[in-house]
Amino acid sequence: MVKKLRYYARFIVVSLLLNKIDLVKELIQELYHYVEEYVNVYEADDDEEWRLVISEVTAFMEVRCDSLNLAISRTENLRTSL
C-alpha cells in the first residue's frame, strides 16, 4: 500500500510540473482516500506524514492557482490599457 501512496505522490508532482491542474485535483482526492484506507486497515504510524503530504500539495495548488489567476488578470489589464 505504501508503494501505491508513493506512486500517487510522484504522479502528483509530475502533473504539477506539467500544469495538469484538473488532474492534480483528482489525484489529491484519490490520495486522500487511499491514505485514509491505509491508516484504517494497517493502523499505520506514519499517517501524520501522509496527511502532511496532502496538506502541502493542497497548499501549493492554492498558491499556484492564485498566481496563475493574478498573471491572467494582469495580462487582461495590459490588453485593455493598450
VMD Tcl script that draws the C-alpha trace (Angstrom):
set ca {
  {0.00 0.00 0.00}
  {2.88 2.37 0.75}
  {4.16 1.87 -2.79}
  {0.78 2.99 -4.11}
  {0.86 6.12 -1.93}
  {4.37 6.95 -3.12}
  {3.30 6.43 -6.72}
  {0.41 8.86 -6.28}
  {2.69 11.43 -4.63}
  {5.17 11.23 -7.52}
  {2.38 11.34 -10.10}
  {1.00 14.49 -8.45}
  {4.41 16.18 -8.62}
  {4.82 15.33 -12.30}
  {1.29 16.53 -13.03}
  {2.03 19.79 -11.24}
  {5.14 20.29 -13.35}
  {3.06 19.70 -16.48}
  {0.36 22.17 -15.30}
  {-2.33 19.47 -15.27}
  {-4.34 21.28 -12.60}
  {-7.59 19.34 -13.00}
  {-5.74 16.04 -12.88}
  {-3.87 17.12 -9.75}
  {-7.15 17.93 -8.01}
  {-8.48 14.45 -8.79}
  {-5.24 12.80 -7.71}
  {-5.22 14.68 -4.40}
  {-8.70 13.40 -3.63}
  {-7.73 9.85 -4.56}
  {-4.56 10.07 -2.47}
  {-6.61 11.32 0.48}
  {-8.93 8.30 0.25}
  {-6.01 5.89 -0.07}
  {-4.30 7.44 2.95}
  {-7.49 7.05 4.98}
  {-7.77 3.42 3.85}
  {-4.10 2.82 4.65}
  {-4.47 4.25 8.14}
  {-7.65 2.31 8.90}
  {-6.54 -1.04 7.54}
  {-2.91 -1.12 8.63}
  {-3.11 1.13 11.70}
  {-0.06 2.93 10.35}
  {2.19 5.09 12.47}
  {3.10 7.40 9.60}
  {-0.42 8.71 8.99}
  {0.52 12.25 10.03}
  {3.31 12.31 7.47}
  {0.96 11.30 4.66}
  {-1.60 13.86 5.77}
  {1.19 16.44 5.73}
  {1.98 15.47 2.13}
  {-1.65 16.06 1.17}
  {-1.71 19.34 3.06}
  {1.45 20.63 1.40}
  {0.33 19.66 -2.10}
  {-3.05 21.30 -1.50}
  {-1.38 24.49 -0.23}
  {0.94 24.51 -3.25}
  {-2.05 24.12 -5.57}
  {-3.81 27.07 -3.95}
  {-0.76 29.29 -4.33}
  {-0.19 28.12 -7.89}
  {-3.81 28.76 -8.89}
  {-3.75 32.18 -7.22}
  {-0.56 33.15 -9.05}
  {-2.00 31.94 -12.37}
  {-5.17 33.97 -11.80}
  {-3.05 37.02 -10.95}
  {-1.00 36.62 -14.13}
  {-4.15 36.27 -16.22}
  {-5.71 39.38 -14.71}
  {-2.51 41.37 -15.28}
  {-2.44 40.27 -18.90}
  {-6.06 41.30 -19.35}
  {-5.34 44.69 -17.75}
  {-2.43 45.24 -20.12}
  {-4.61 44.42 -23.12}
  {-7.33 46.84 -22.08}
  {-4.85 49.63 -21.40}
  {-3.33 49.35 -24.87}
}
mol new
graphics top color blue
foreach p $ca { graphics top sphere $p radius 0.5 }
foreach p [lrange $ca 0 end-1] q [lrange $ca 1 end] { graphics top cylinder $p $q radius 0.2 }
display resetview
